[in-house]
Amino acid sequence: MTTSRVGESRDHPAVKAVDRAGVIVVRGYRGGRSIRNGDCSVEEVPVPRVVIVDDEALIRSGFELILSAVADIEVVGTSDGVGALAVIREHQPDVVLLDIRMPGKDGLTVLSELQQLSSPPAVAMLTTFNADEYIAAALRMGATGYLLKDTDPEQLPHMIRSLAAGGLVLSGGVGPKVISGYLDDPVDPDAAQRLQALTGRETEVLQLLARGRSNGEIAGTLYTSVGTVKDQVSSILAKLRVRSRVEAAILAQRAGVLDSGDRHGQ
């Protein structure tokens, strides 16, 4: 991931907060970090690298135009489904926007291939459809975002930053589908049993993860380091026998470890 220079303004989109000691808490792409600078005059912040995959050149150009206008996001490549894996291997992006329906090679096939990489990027599926079966398949295969192609352009950069930070992102029209399909089910005894393998602190991390918090945000909430949180997340995924944060979040919701507000997407 490349870096971008931050000037005197503390309102840069990658800056989460500044405390009285002059600590810039940067939204943590792929784990996040904090930067200390007494006068907050100039700092470097991570710039997430993005690849856009869609079979329609117009869609690729549109997303690239929107994101290229943002100083702290870098579009490093675009491709159709057939060439996607080669482009992603070459550029090693932090985030991939991946169309789910493409001729030649569809998005779910590409997603499956990406999950075999040693360090797979965060993947948000792009679609004009919000049918339950596509959402379920993509999330179960490891996608950490699902965006409708008519997503508000002003929201897209924020979604990219959240994905790069390890968060979960769903378009407004998709969220209710996931909630009704997964979260409103009664408590699953098997899910609850699997969560018993976690320590008390791991359960706290899981609850925050299920609310869409990034590793950096979890670390700030629990007053620990990002490295510790990353280790705890890895342990959680292994103990729960799941491959992604989304699967872990769904399991937590099914196990009933979140309050009613969280279960209804609030």
C-alpha positions as CSV (number, residue, x, y, z in Angstrom):
1,M,0.0,0.0,0.0
2,T,1.3,3.4,-0.9
3,T,1.1,6.5,1.3
4,S,-0.2,10.0,0.9
5,R,1.0,13.2,2.6
6,V,-1.4,14.8,5.0
7,G,-1.1,18.6,5.5
8,E,-2.2,20.8,8.4
9,S,-5.9,20.0,8.1
10,R,-7.1,17.4,10.5
11,D,-10.2,16.7,8.4
12,H,-8.4,14.5,5.9
13,P,-10.7,11.5,5.1
14,A,-8.2,9.0,6.4
15,V,-7.8,10.7,9.7
16,K,-10.0,9.2,12.4
17,A,-9.3,11.6,15.3
18,V,-6.7,13.7,16.9
19,D,-6.3,13.7,20.7
20,R,-4.9,16.5,22.9
21,A,-1.5,14.9,22.8
22,G,-1.4,15.4,19.0
23,V,-1.8,11.7,18.1
24,I,-3.4,11.3,14.7
25,V,-5.3,8.0,14.8
26,V,-5.4,6.9,11.2
27,R,-8.2,4.6,10.0
28,G,-6.3,1.4,9.7
29,Y,-6.1,0.0,6.2
30,R,-5.3,-3.7,6.6
31,G,-4.8,-3.4,10.3
32,G,-4.2,0.3,10.8
33,R,-1.7,2.3,12.7
34,S,-1.3,5.5,14.8
35,I,1.0,8.3,14.0
36,R,2.4,10.7,16.6
37,N,3.3,14.2,15.5
38,G,3.3,17.1,18.0
39,D,2.2,19.8,15.6
40,C,0.2,17.5,13.2
41,S,1.8,19.4,10.3
42,V,2.7,16.7,7.9
43,E,2.2,12.9,8.0
44,E,1.9,10.0,5.7
45,V,-1.3,7.9,5.7
46,P,-1.9,4.6,3.9
47,V,-3.5,4.8,0.4
48,P,-5.6,1.8,-0.4
49,R,-4.9,0.3,-3.9
50,V,-8.0,-0.7,-5.8
51,V,-8.7,-2.9,-8.8
52,I,-12.1,-2.7,-10.6
53,V,-13.4,-5.9,-12.4
54,D,-16.4,-5.6,-14.6
55,D,-17.2,-6.9,-18.1
56,E,-18.6,-3.5,-19.2
57,A,-15.9,-0.9,-20.0
58,L,-18.3,1.9,-19.2
59,I,-18.8,0.7,-15.6
60,R,-15.1,0.2,-15.1
61,S,-14.5,3.8,-16.4
62,G,-17.2,5.2,-14.2
63,F,-15.9,3.7,-11.0
64,E,-12.4,4.6,-11.9
65,L,-13.3,8.2,-12.6
66,I,-15.1,8.5,-9.2
67,L,-12.2,7.0,-7.2
68,S,-9.4,8.6,-9.1
69,A,-10.8,12.0,-8.0
70,V,-10.1,11.1,-4.4
71,A,-6.6,11.9,-3.1
72,D,-6.2,9.0,-0.7
73,I,-7.4,6.2,-3.0
74,E,-5.4,4.8,-5.9
75,V,-6.9,2.8,-8.8
76,V,-4.1,0.5,-9.9
77,G,-5.9,-1.6,-12.5
78,T,-9.1,-2.6,-14.2
79,S,-10.1,-5.8,-16.0
80,D,-12.9,-8.0,-17.2
81,G,-13.5,-11.3,-15.5
82,V,-11.2,-13.4,-17.7
83,G,-8.2,-11.2,-17.1
84,A,-9.0,-10.3,-13.5
85,L,-6.7,-12.8,-11.7
86,A,-3.6,-11.8,-13.7
87,V,-4.3,-8.1,-13.1
88,I,-4.8,-8.6,-9.4
89,R,-1.7,-10.7,-9.1
90,E,0.3,-8.1,-10.8
91,H,-0.9,-5.1,-8.8
92,Q,-1.6,-6.7,-5.5
93,P,-4.5,-4.4,-4.5
94,D,-5.9,-3.9,-1.1
95,V,-9.5,-3.8,-2.4
96,V,-11.2,-5.4,-5.4
97,L,-14.6,-4.2,-6.7
98,L,-15.8,-7.3,-8.5
99,D,-18.9,-7.6,-10.7
100,I,-20.8,-10.8,-9.8
101,R,-22.3,-11.4,-13.3
102,M,-19.9,-11.5,-16.2
103,P,-19.6,-13.6,-19.4
104,G,-16.6,-15.8,-19.8
105,K,-15.8,-15.9,-16.1
106,D,-18.3,-14.7,-13.5
107,G,-17.5,-12.9,-10.3
108,L,-18.1,-15.9,-8.0
109,T,-15.5,-17.9,-9.9
110,V,-13.0,-15.0,-9.7
111,L,-13.8,-14.6,-6.0
112,S,-13.0,-18.3,-5.4
113,E,-9.7,-18.0,-7.2
114,L,-8.8,-14.9,-5.1
115,Q,-9.4,-16.8,-1.8
116,Q,-6.6,-19.2,-2.8
117,L,-4.0,-16.4,-2.9
118,S,-1.6,-16.2,0.0
119,S,-2.8,-12.7,0.9
120,P,-6.2,-12.2,-0.7
121,P,-7.5,-8.6,-1.1
122,A,-10.8,-7.4,0.5
123,V,-13.5,-8.0,-2.1
124,A,-16.8,-6.1,-2.6
125,M,-19.2,-7.6,-5.1
126,L,-20.8,-5.3,-7.6
127,T,-24.2,-6.0,-9.0
128,T,-27.5,-4.5,-10.2
129,F,-29.3,-7.4,-8.3
130,N,-30.0,-7.8,-4.6
131,A,-31.4,-11.3,-4.8
132,D,-30.7,-13.3,-1.6
133,E,-29.0,-16.2,-3.3
134,Y,-26.2,-14.1,-4.7
135,I,-25.6,-12.3,-1.4
136,A,-25.4,-15.5,0.5
137,A,-23.1,-17.2,-2.0
138,A,-20.7,-14.2,-2.1
139,L,-20.5,-13.8,1.6
140,R,-20.0,-17.5,2.3
141,M,-17.1,-17.5,-0.2
142,G,-15.3,-14.7,1.6
143,A,-16.6,-11.4,0.1
144,T,-16.5,-8.6,2.7
145,G,-18.7,-6.2,0.8
146,Y,-21.7,-6.2,-1.5
147,L,-22.5,-3.0,-3.4
148,L,-25.3,-2.2,-5.8
149,K,-24.0,-0.4,-9.0
150,D,-26.3,2.5,-8.2
151,T,-24.6,3.2,-4.9
152,D,-24.3,6.9,-4.2
153,P,-20.9,8.0,-5.7
154,E,-20.3,10.2,-2.6
155,Q,-20.4,7.1,-0.4
156,L,-18.1,5.0,-2.6
157,P,-14.7,6.4,-1.3
158,H,-15.9,5.9,2.3
159,M,-16.8,2.3,1.5
160,I,-13.4,1.6,-0.1
161,R,-11.6,3.0,3.0
162,S,-13.8,0.8,5.3
163,L,-13.1,-2.3,3.2
164,A,-9.3,-1.6,3.3
165,A,-9.6,-1.1,7.0
166,G,-11.0,-4.6,7.4
167,G,-14.6,-3.5,7.8
168,L,-17.8,-5.0,6.3
169,V,-19.7,-3.0,3.8
170,L,-23.2,-3.5,2.4
171,S,-25.2,-1.2,0.2
172,G,-28.4,0.1,1.7
173,G,-30.5,-1.9,-0.6
174,V,-28.6,-5.1,0.3
175,G,-28.4,-4.7,4.1
176,P,-32.1,-5.6,4.7
177,K,-31.8,-8.7,2.6
178,V,-28.9,-9.9,4.7
179,I,-30.7,-9.0,7.9
180,S,-33.9,-10.8,7.0
181,G,-32.0,-13.8,5.6
182,Y,-29.5,-14.3,8.4
183,L,-30.1,-12.1,11.5
184,D,-33.7,-12.6,12.2
185,D,-33.4,-16.4,12.6
186,P,-33.7,-17.8,16.1
187,V,-30.6,-18.6,18.0
188,D,-28.7,-21.5,16.4
189,P,-27.6,-24.0,19.1
190,D,-24.7,-25.2,17.0
191,A,-23.4,-21.6,16.5
192,A,-23.7,-21.0,20.2
193,Q,-21.8,-24.2,20.9
194,R,-19.0,-23.2,18.5
195,L,-18.6,-19.8,20.2
196,Q,-17.9,-21.5,23.5
197,A,-14.4,-22.2,22.2
198,L,-13.6,-18.5,22.4
199,T,-12.0,-16.7,25.3
200,G,-13.8,-13.8,26.9
201,R,-11.6,-11.2,25.1
202,E,-12.1,-13.1,21.8
203,T,-15.8,-12.9,22.2
204,E,-15.5,-9.1,22.8
205,V,-13.5,-8.8,19.6
206,L,-16.0,-10.9,17.7
207,Q,-18.9,-8.7,18.9
208,L,-17.1,-5.6,17.6
209,L,-16.1,-7.3,14.3
210,A,-19.7,-8.3,13.8
211,R,-20.7,-4.6,14.1
212,G,-18.4,-3.9,11.1
213,R,-15.5,-2.4,13.1
214,S,-12.0,-2.4,11.6
215,N,-9.0,-3.8,13.4
216,G,-7.9,-0.3,14.3
217,E,-11.3,0.6,15.7
218,I,-11.4,-2.6,17.7
219,A,-7.9,-1.9,19.1
220,G,-9.0,1.6,20.1
221,T,-12.2,0.4,21.8
222,L,-10.4,-2.4,23.8
223,Y,-7.2,-0.3,24.5
224,T,-4.9,-2.8,22.9
225,S,-2.6,-2.9,19.8
226,V,-3.7,-3.5,16.2
227,G,-1.2,-6.4,16.1
228,T,-2.9,-8.0,19.1
229,V,-6.3,-7.6,17.5
230,K,-5.1,-9.2,14.2
231,D,-3.8,-12.2,16.1
232,Q,-7.1,-12.5,18.0
233,V,-9.1,-12.3,14.8
234,S,-7.0,-15.0,13.2
235,S,-7.6,-17.1,16.3
236,I,-11.3,-16.5,16.2
237,L,-11.6,-17.6,12.5
238,A,-9.6,-20.7,13.3
239,K,-11.6,-21.7,16.3
240,L,-14.9,-21.0,14.6
241,R,-13.8,-22.9,11.5
242,V,-14.7,-20.0,9.1
243,R,-12.7,-18.3,6.4
244,S,-13.8,-14.7,6.6
245,R,-14.9,-11.9,9.0
246,V,-18.3,-12.0,7.4
247,E,-18.8,-15.6,8.2
248,A,-17.7,-15.0,11.7
249,A,-20.1,-12.1,12.0
250,I,-23.0,-14.2,10.8
251,L,-22.1,-16.9,13.2
252,A,-22.0,-14.4,16.1
253,Q,-25.5,-13.2,15.1
254,R,-26.9,-16.7,14.8
255,A,-25.4,-17.5,18.2
256,G,-27.3,-14.6,19.8
257,V,-24.2,-12.8,21.2
258,L,-25.3,-9.4,19.9
259,D,-28.1,-7.3,21.4
260,S,-31.4,-6.8,19.6
261,G,-30.2,-3.4,18.1
262,D,-27.3,-5.1,16.4
263,R,-29.4,-7.9,15.1
264,H,-31.6,-5.4,13.3
265,G,-28.6,-3.6,11.7
266,Q,-28.7,-0.6,14.0
